[in-house]
Amino acid sequence: MAIHIDETNQVFHLQTDHTSYVFQVLAHGVLGQLYYGKQIHVRPSYANLARRELKNSMPAYDLTEPDFQLDAIKQEYAATGTGDFRRPAYQVTQADGSRLTDFRYDHYEVVQGKQRLTGLPSTFDDTDDGAETLIVHLTDDLTQLDLELNYTVFPHQDVIVRSANFKNHGVTSVTLNAALSAQVDLPDDRYDLVQFSGSWSRERHMIRTPLRSGIQLIDSVRGSSSPQQNPFMMLARPDTTEDAGGVFGFNLVYSGNFLDQVEVDQYATSRVLVGINPADFGWHLRPGATFQTPECVLSYTTDGFNQLSQQLADFYAQHLVNANFAKRERPILVNNWEATYFDFDDQKLLGIAKKAKDLGIEMFVLDDGWFGHRDDDHTSLGDWVTDPHKLPKGIGHFADQVHDLGLQFGLWFEPEMLSLDSQMYRTHPEWLLHTPQRRATPGRNQFVLDFSRQIVVDNLFEQMSKVIDETHLDYIKWDMNRYMTEVFSTGLPVDQQLEVSHRYILGVYQLYERLTSRYPDVLFESCASGGGRFDLGMMYYAPQAWTSDDTDAIERLKIQLGTSYGYPQSMMGAHVSAVPNEQTGRITSLATRANVAYFGAFGYELDITKMPEEEAEIVKEQVAFYKQHRSLYQFGKLYRIDSLFEGDGNVMSWMVVDDKQDHAIACRYQLLSRPNAPYLRQYFKGLDPDKQYRINGGDATYYGDELMNAGLFLTKVFDETAAVKQLADFSSQRFVIDAVE
């Protein structure tokens, strides 16, 4: 049993295999947070955790209890304006302009399992994995609003999922100014905030900052979760490492504007708030209507960052990702974009596909430029019909040719965008997201469709379905190449304009839901100028994402390393591209490029028809190697060993290990060589200490405890391909580790 309730003391104890989350109904029906952390015993009450003291110069709830002061109480879902001056979890404006509410505990219910939300991506328990859901009902008598706080406990992954649901049972409308998904009040401030920040082409770099008095936050108001800030964050004790120490993880199942915020108050309490960003948000809640917040995933461990990442990866695979793809090996693909850009015809594309077949690649993906009259990025978005000048016999005929080669076929779409030079815009200019009588701001020479309109969602569903049917499509790369500006819908009344951003995301989710339901075997990959929507909302529908537009192997090390803290390697699209690299101009070896890209959904992003024969042979060997070890790379337990975010940032290493600890692959990457370097040892993790292992098929054997604690001596790294041997910059060393029979 995961949920323990003491009726007498009104204590709720949510228990996973290793953690406890405890809260209680306090005086006046207020919900008080008592504890979240390592598992503690279930008891009828926790008087010690609920103790409080009278604080001078602080408002009391009423005259009868001067020490019941909301500003000094850890709460579950705090209101605004009644004595708690910290940021609230929600705010409601009523018909008279008041923003005060008084939600009080009413009752609870416990439901076995976990059902999906309607209209939102959400977690689930389809395999009867022991999940239990607690729904706590609160009500505000004056407004006749009900508030449901939802808690689902997934015991075996040490995860608790939270959300809130507002229901208007009154006769007048109200406006939700804020409706966060989760609030956690922690009793002290001795934590580091760990965030994953950056920009286009350098997404999700790890930043670790001690908490301080006041507010620290990461957020997005760009209409997407954004490359600038990822909605996954951690709170870690200052001494927490990869392998030891307490750390909380918070991840929002949402793809739009979000807020992750930590507020340290005057008494060193740390309030965590996660949910839809209240900035530029409002929701008109009419009588009889409900508003459901997205879900927030909470997890905790005392065993360090690596354990948190592993339990989240296990949780996503079992309770978030589409079961059709959660454990299905991803195909090796070649994408034509960096090979051809817009300049191609069917013969050029078919040449790439034939070469891909020769190399053992499994899928050909046709990227941007196949539709309308798309010869550059100024035209045709919205017109998802074949360009007859490039594919004179149609996209369906070309797809048949690819399939006849024995390859799978994938196609690029950017369904949320619109070009002014398009038949769609000429026919329906009102479908553009824009503010009347104001200029519309272009981004990448394109504009945003108003996905808050049902007719727009219906139109894209029909257009995309026709293409999928015609091509018998295997894979869709769904791109989204700009942020949202002029967020106004001419299809909504004045009092609903603050709903547009959220309604837009709901429209995107609806289109995904309809397409994935009709075409359950089509693999979707999310892309937003690379990693601009790398979030759990997307992963519910598209089980992998293009990690970044930056394909430089060295920059990708930081991007993929940072991403790995909150997301498993099976979610990361990672390709080998040409050198000098388009984004950085850097030249790296094919071996290093592959050794980086192996830790993800692997593929190639270059013109394989122009490769020298010796390079083509290397690619063939890489493809064969990845096929042999694909399951391990994509679904093995990931262990981070050396980090580019620590120390001098010159060496990174990580490894994947199978469930039986019989097979593992590690890789060490060195950015710059050093003259007369010290002796080097490579340490490993995750092995069975009592098993013996061989490395790279050698004769020597090593016990697991030796490899993990004493390490493996490394000789100097040389560039074997250079005319004169020299210590190699941007080098990589791969270690295939197999248990001895």
N, C-alpha and C positions, 0 to 999 in steps of 0.2 A: 504494500500500500504506500503510495507516494504522498497522499494528502491526509494529514492528521488534524482533527478539529476537536477542541475541547469546548463543548457547548456551554458549560457553566461560566468559564472565563472568557469565552469568545476569542479563543486563540487559534490561529491558523498556522500550521507548521507544514511547509512544503519541503519534501525531502527527496533528494536524488541519492545515487549510490554514495556520493562523497560530499554533498553540500546540504545546507539547511537554509531555508528562507522563512522567517517567522514574522508575522504581524498580528495585531490585536485590535479589537474594537475598544476604543477608549471612551471616556465620558462624552456625552452629547453625540454619540454615533460617529465620532471621528475615527478614522483608521490610522493606527500608529505603527510605524516600522520598528521592529525590535532587533532583528538580526539577519544578515546575509553573509555567509561565509562557509568555512569548513563544517562538515556535519557535526551537529550536537544532538544530545539525547532528546527524545520527545518527552515533554513534561506537561502537566495540566496548566501551569502558568509560569511566567518568567518575570516575577516581581522585580528582580534585580535589574533586568534590562529595561523595565518600564519606569524606573525611578526618575524623578525630576525635582528640581529645586526652584524656588521663587527667584526670579530675576528682576532686579530693580529697573524702573523706567521702561517697562515692557507691558503692553496691553494684556489684560486677562480676557478669557472667553466671556465671563460674566462675573458679577459681584460675589457669587457664592463660592467660587473656586479661584482665588487670586493666583494660585500657582499653575493653573491650567492655561498656559500661554503658548499659543500656536507658533510663535516665532522661535520657541526653544524646544519644540517637539519634532521628532523625526516622524514624518507622515508618509502615507502611501500615495496620495494623489491630492495635492494641496490646491486650495482655492486662493483667490486674491481679495484684498481689501478688508479683511476681518482680523488683522493683527499679525499675520505672517507676511513679513516684508521681503522674503525671498521670492525669486521668480516662481510663478505657479505652474501647475501642470495643465491648467485649462482656464479659460475665461469666457463668460457668456454675457452678451449684452441683451437686455430685455426691452420690451416695447416702451417702457418709461425711461429708458436710457441707463438704468441701473446695471452695474456689472457685478453685483453681489449675489452669491448663491450660498446655500447651506445644505449641501448633500449630507444626509445621515444614513448610517447603516440600516438596512431593512431586513435582508435575509441573504442566504447563500444557497447554492446548489452545486453538487459535484456530478460530473458527467464522465463516464469512462471513455477513454480514447480522445481523439482530437479531430474535429471536422474542419474542412476547408471553409474559408470565408467566401462570401459571394461578392464578386466584382474586384477582389483584391488577391494578389498572390499571397499564399499563406502556407504555414506548416501543416503537417498531417500525420496521422498514424494509421496507415493502411495495413500494416503487418502485425498489429496487436503487440506492439513492443513495450507495453506497460504504461503508456501515457495516461494521465488523468488530468481533467480540467476542472478548475474551481472558478465559479462565477459568483462574484460578490455584488449584490444589488444595493445601490444607494438611491435615495430619492430626495428631491427638494420640493417640499409641499407647496410653497408659494408659486413656483413656476410650473409645477406639475411635470418636472423633468425627471427622468430616471437615468441613472448612470450605472453601467455594468463594467466592472473591472474583471478582466479575463486573465487567468493564470493557467497555463498548461505545463505540467511537469513531465519532462522526458528523462526518467531516472537514470538510464544506462549511459546517456551521453552528458550527464550533469548539466542539463539545459533547462531553463524556465523561459517560456514565451509569454509575453504580456501584450495586452491591447486594451482599449476602452471603447465602449459603445454608448452613445447618447441617444435617448429616446424622448420625444416630445409628446406627452399625453395631454398637454394643455390645449387652450383654444386660441392662443396667440402665438405668433412666430417669435423666435429668438435667433440671435446670431452668435455662432461660435467664433470667437476671435482667436482662440488657441485651443487645441485639442491634441495633447501629446500622447504618445503610446505608453510610455513607462516613466516612472519616477522612482529613484532609489536614494534614500537619505542614509548616508554612511556616517558612523559616529566620530570619525576623525578625518584629518586632512593629510595624513602621511602617505601620499600616493604620488606617483608620476603619471601624468597624462601622456599616453602614447597614441599619436595620430599618424595618418598616412596621407601626406600632402604633396603637392607639386603643381604641374601644369601639363598642357598638351605635350606629349613626347617625353615627359619625365614624371609620370604619374606615381603616386603611392610610395614616396620616399618616407622612411620612418623618422619621426621626430619625437623625442622624449623630453618632457618638461615637468619639473616639480610643480605640484599644485601650490597656489598662493591664495591669499585672501582676495576675495572678489570673484569675478566670473571669467572663466576660460571656455571658449567654445570653438567648434568647427561647424561650418554650415554651408549651404548652397542656396542661392536665390536665382539660379540660372535656368530653372525649369528641368534640370537633370541633376543626378547625384554629383556629377562633375568630376573632371580630372584634378581640379584644384584641391578638393577635400573629399575623402572617401567616408561614407557613413559608418564604417567600422572604427571603433576606438577601444582602447584598453585603459584600465586604471591598475597600476602595478605598484607594489611596495618598492621603495628605493633600492633595495638589495635584490630584487627579483632578476633572475637570469633566464636563459633558455631552459635550464634544467631544474631550477628550484625557486621557490618564492611565490607569494600570493599575487594573483592577477585576476581581475574581472574583465570580461569581454562583453561589448554591447554592439549589436549589429541590427540595423533597421531593414525590414523587408519592404523596401520602397525605392522608387527610381526618380522621384522628383525632388522638390525643395525640401531639405531636411535640416534638423538642428540636433547636434550632440553638444550638450552643455554641462559644465560642472561649476557649481557655485559654492565657494567656501565662505561660511558666514562668520559672525563675530565670535562664535563659540567653537570654531574649527569643525563644524559639521559640514560634510560635503554632499550637496544635493546634485544628483545626476538626473538630467532630463533628456529624453530621446523621442523624436517624432517629427511630424510635419512641421516645417519652419513656420512659426506664427507671422513672420514678416511677409506682408503682401498676401495674407490668407484671411479668409472669412467664409463662413458657411451658414447660409440662411436655412434654419431648421424649422420647417413649417409644422403645424399640428399633425400628429400621426406619423411624422417622418423620423428616421434614424440616421445617425452618422457613426460609421465604424472607422476607427483609426487603423493604420497599418500595424503589423505585429513587430515587436522588438524581441530579439533573441538575446537572452542573458546567460552567461556561463561563468563559472569560477573554478579555479584550481589553486592548490598550494604547491604545485609541481612545475611552475614556470611557464614561459611563453610557449615552448614546444608542445607541452601537454595540452594547453588551451587550444592551440591550432589543430591538434589531432582530434580532440573531442568535438570540435566544431566541424571538421571535415567529415567525421563519422555521422554527425547529426544531419548535415546537409544531404549526404548520400541516402540516408534512410527516411528523412522526414521533410525534405524541401524540394529536391530535384525530381523531375519527371522520372518515374520508375522505369520507363522505356530506355532511359539513357544514363541512369545513375551509376551503373556499373558496366555499361556497354563501351567497349574500346572505341576510341575516336579514330576515324580514317586518316591516313596520311594524304595530304592534299597539295596541289600546286595551284596558286592563284596567279592570274595573268596580269594583275595591276601593274606591278613594277616592271614587268616585261614589256608591256605594250601601251599602258595608259589608255587614251582614247583611240589610238591609232592601230586599228586591227580590222581584219575581215575574217570570214569563216575559215579560209585556208590557213592563215597565220595561226589562228586559234587551234585548228585541228592539228597543225604541226606540233604545237606545244603538248596537246593531249596525247599524241602518238609517242612523243619522246617520254612523257610521263609514264606511259604504259611500259616502255622499254626499261625504265629505271625502277619499276616496281611500285611506283606511286599509285594510290588507289582512287583518287578523286580529282577531277578538274573543276575549278571554280572560275566562272566568268564574272568578272567584277564590273565596275561602272562602265557605261558607254554602250550598252546593247539595245537601248530603247529610244523611242522618239526619234530625234535627230541630234543625238547627244555627242557632238564632236568636241565640246569643252564643257566647263562647269557652269555655263550661263543658261542652259536650256533644258527643257524636257522633263524635269522632275514633276511627277504627277501623271505623266503619260506612259503607262507601263505596257507599251506595245512594241513589238520588234522594229528596230531600225532596218528597213529593207536594203539600204545601201551597204550595210555591214554583213547582214545575214539574209541574203536574198530569198532563201527558201524557208525562212522563219526560224524562230527560236526552238520550236518543237523538232524540226528536222535536224538542227544542229545537236540538240540534246540526244536524239536517236543515234547520231553518229558517235557521240561520246560513249553512250551506253553500249553500242556495238563493239567498241574497243575493249569492253569489260571494265570500264571505269564508272564510278559514280559521278553524278553531275550536280554542281552547285551553282547558285545564282545570287547576285548582289541586288538588293533593293534598298531604297531609302524612302519608305512609304510615308513618313511624317513631314516631308518637305515638298516645296513647290517652287518652280521657276516661273518668272513672269512670262518668259517665252515658252508657253505650253498651252495646249488645247484646254487643259483643265482650268487654268487661270482665265483664259479668254471666255470660257463658258461660265465659270463660277468665281468671279473675283471676290465675292463675299466669303469664300472659304478660307481666305488668307487671315491669319491671326494678325489683327492690326487695330489701331485706334482711329476712328473716323476723324477726318480733317487734320490728321497728324501724319508726318512722314513715317514710312515703314523702313526700319533699319535693316540693310542687307547684311548677311553673314555668309562668307564663302559664296557670294553671288546668288544666294538663295534665301527663301523665306519659309515660314513655318505654317503648316496647315492647322486649321482649327479642329483639333481632335476632340474638343468638347461637344462638337456637333455629331449627332448620330448618323446623319446622312453622309458625312465624310468617312466615318468608320465603315459604313455599309459599302461605299464606293470602293474603298481600298480593298475590302474583303473580296468583292467581286472581281476586281482587276487582278489581284494576286492569285486568287483561286483559279482563274482561267489560265494563267501562266503555269501554275503548279500542275494542273491537269494536263496541259499541252506538253509539258516537258517530263512528266513523271519524276519530278524533282526529288533529290535526295537530301539537299542541304540548302539553307538560306542564310546568307550573311546580311543581317538587318542593321543598316547603318543609320546614324543620326548625327549630322555633321555641323550643327550649330546650336547655340543657346537660344532661349526664348526671350524676345523683346516685344514691346508694344502688346503686352498681355491683356488683350481685350477681345471679347467675342461679340460680334453683332447679332449673334443668335441668342444671347442671354439678356435679361432685363438688368436695369441699373443695380438693383440690390443683390445681384448675384455675380458681379464682375470679379470680386475677390475669390470666387470659386474656380476661376478659369484654369489656373495652373493645376489644381488637383483634378478637375474634371478632364483636363487634357491627358493626364497620366492614366486615369480610369479608362479613357478611350483607347489609349495604347494597349492597356492590359486586355480590354475587351477584344481588340483585333488579334492579339496574341492568343487569347483563349479560344476564339473561334477557329483560328488557323491550326493550332496544335490539336484541337479536338477533331477537326475534319481530317487532318493529315498527321496522325500520331507517329508515323515513322520518319517524318522529315526532321532532320537535325537542324536546329536553329542556333546560330551564333550571333550574340549581341555585339554591336560595335557602335561607338559614338565618338567619331574621330579617334578611334583607338579605345582607350580605357575610360571614356567620359561617363559611361553608365555601367561601371563594374560594381554591381550591387545585387543583393539577394532577390529584389523584386524581379530583375531581369532573369536571374538564374532559375527562377521557378519555371519560366517558359523556355528560356534558351540556356541549356546547361553548360555552355561555355561562352567566353567573351574574348574578343580581340583585345589582348592585354594592353597594347599600346601601338600607335602608328610608328613608334621608334623601333626599328628592327636591328639597330646596332647591338651586337652581342654584349658589349661592355656596359652600355647604358641599360640594356635589358636585365643585366644581373641585379641592379638595384631595384628595377621595377618589379621583376618577378619575386625577388627576395621580400620586398615590402608587401607585395600582394599575398604572399604565402602565410602571413600571420593571420589573416582573416578568411582566406579562401584556399581550397585545395588546388593542386596542380592540374587536375582534370578540367578545371574551369578556365585555365589559361591558354588561349590560343597563342602559339609561339612558333615562328617560322624562321628559316634560313633565308637571308636576302643577299643581294649582290654587294660587292665592295668595289670602290670606296662606298661606304654606306651613305644613303641619300640624306639622312638626317644629320649625321655628324662628320661625314667625310673620312671616317676611320677605316683602316684596313685591318681585318682580322682573318685568321685562317679558316678554311671550311671546317676543320675539326673543332675549333673553339665555337664557331657559330652553331654547329650542331650540338655540341655538348651543353650549350646554354638552352637551346630550343627543345632538347629532349625532355626537359622537365615541364611538360605541358602537352597540349594537343598539337602535335608536330606537323610541320609542312614546309613548303618552299614558296618563296615570293620573289622569283627572278626568272629570267629567260633561259630556261634549261636547254633550248635549242642552240644557243650560242656558246655553250660551255666547251672548253677544250676536252678532248676525249679522256685525259687523265682525271680531270675534275668530275666528269660524268661517272667514271668508275668509282670515285670516292663517294659520290651521291648514292650510287647503287648500293655500295657497302653500308652507308649510313641508313638507308631505307631498310635494308635487310636486318641490320642490328636493332633498329627501333622496333620492327615487327616482332623480333624475338623477345624483346624486353618491354614491350608497350604496356602491358598490364601493370608491371611493376612501376614504371615511370608515372603512369596516370593515376594509379590507385594505391600504390604502396604508401606506407607510413613515412612521412617526410620528417627528417631531422636536420635542423640547421646547426652547423658546427662553427664556422668562422663567418663573421658578418662584415660587410662593407660599411655598415653604419656604426661600427665600433672601432676603437684603436686607430691605426693609421689608414684604414680603409683601402688597403692594397691587396688583401687576400680574402676570398670568399670560398667556403666549401659547404656542401650539403649532401645528403644522401637519402635514398629511399630503400625501405626494407619490407619484405613480404611478411605476411601474417605468421608464418611458421619460423621466421628468422633463419631460413635456409638460403635466401638469395637477396643480395643487396647490390646497389650501385651507388658509388660516391663520386663526386667530382670536385676538384680543387681548381680555382681560377686565380691567376696572378695577373694583376693589371700591369705593373711595371717591374722590370727586372732590376736587380740590385747587384752591384759588383761586390765580390768577396763576401757573399752573404753568409750568415750563420748556418749551422746545420738545421735542416728542416725535418720535422716529423708531422705526419698526418694522423690525426686521431679520428676515430669512428664512433658511431653511436648505434644503439638499437639492436646490437647483435646478442646472441645467446652466449653468455660468458663461458659456458662449458662445452660449446661446440668448437670444432676446428674448421678453419676456412682456408681456401686457396684464393689468391688474388690474381686476376687476369690470366687464369689458367696455368700459373707457375707451379713449380714442384714443391716449393716451401709451403708449410702449413703453419697457421697461427691460431691460438685459442682466441675466442671472442674477447675475453677479459684483457688479453695482451693488446689486441688492436684498439680497444676502447681506452685503456688506461696508460699503456706504454707507447702506443702509436707505432706507425710504420715509418722507417727512415726513408727520406726522399733524396734522390740525387738531383743535381742541378737541372733545371729545365732548359732544353735547347730547342731552337727552331731547326728541325731536321730538314726543312725544305729550302733553307737559305744556302746560297752558294758557299758562304763561309759560315761555319757554325758560330752562333752567338747566343748569348742568353736572351730568351724570348720575352718581349712584352706581349700582353694580351694572350697568354698561353693558358692551356687547360690540361689537366691530367685526370683521366677517368680510371676508376677502380671497380672492376666487376668482381664481386665477392660471393663465393659459393661454398656452402658447407660441404665438408668431406663426408662421403657416404660411410 
